[in-house]
Amino acid sequence: MPRRWTVILGERADAARPIRPEDCHGLLNRWWPQPESEHAAAKRWAMNGWPAPLGDRLHHWTLTWLDDDAPAPVDPEELVGRVQRVGDHLFEPLSVTRTFDTPYTAMLTAADRPVAVRAAEVHTLTPVVTTTRDTTGERVPHVWPNPRRLFGAVHRSGGGIVGGSGAVGAVARFAPPELATPWLEEALAGLDRVRRSALPGEEVGLTEHQQAENRTALGWRGGLRLDVADGPLSEGTAFAVLLELLELAGIGKHTAQGFGAVRVDTVTRGGAAARVPAPRSGRRVAHRIRHSRPRPLDSRARAASEAEEFGGTLFD
């Protein structure tokens, strides 16, 4: 079942090199290995960021297990007091708190939610890396988020849903099929009703993150508000589950390496952000990106944005 832990780590030795995503990924590959036949497949877990310093040699880390069919091979609660190596660092789990523990069956069939969520604010905690394939089949980065890309994708074969990625992909891959298929059909249709708007002071902008072997990951950071248009109450409850899954599974590629971690704050009253209109033919939109770019977009990223008819704003 989807399960999330918050881990407090104590550093037991000085290390000259900073914590690296690949080191954290290596540790969790030892905790939660996949069969060799599934080595290239999506992971069953999401690393929601990397160990963050709290001071006095303490770090905070959040981890999620997404599989509904099998428990995690190693429960982090069993590792308290046992030193773990993360690259050059030695960390001892001092406390582990389970902060989410709900099966997909309960999430997808809950009919007694007190409020149907209609709006939420999404804040990135790490860079978000999203890619798509161009006309030649090569993967290119996308840095302009839209609701479909935020919540992931499902993969179909022979008319049925067989897998996926991100929030909706977690349901497609791990929830009971008899529940997942109708729920996904409703949720994916409902995503067409989701609109984005800006969060003042948290404008979405480009960012780069250093990876192994001097490679960089091009992505985006910032905040945005999501609103679902008026509709049946069931759409509001499906939207609430999608938001839960968005936090659990993260956004985009490399969530198993710590990228794509977000915090979702539901909005229940007042304070609606001003809408930013979608660009129309022959009309320039006044809203501009105010976030400074670390460096100019490379040609592949520019090609991806142009393929989307990017018109000068980041929001619908």
Buried (B, 14 or more C-beta within 10 A) or exposed (E): BBBBBBBBBBBEEEEEEEBBBEBBBEBBBEBBEBEEEEEEEBBBBBBBBBBBEEEEBBBEBBBBBBBBEEEBEBBBEEBEEEEBEBBBBBBBBEEBEEEBEBBBBEBBEEEEEEEBBBBBBBBBBBBBBBBBEEEEEEEBBBBBBBBBBBBBBBEEEEEEBEBBBBBBBBBBBBBBEEBBBEBBEBBBEBBEBBBBBBBEEBBBBBBEBEBEEEEEBBBBBBBBBBBBEEBEEBBBBBBBBBBBBBBBBBBBBBBBBBBBBBEBEBBEEEEEBEBBEEBEEEEEBEBEBEBEEEEEBEEBBBBBBEEEEBEEBBBB
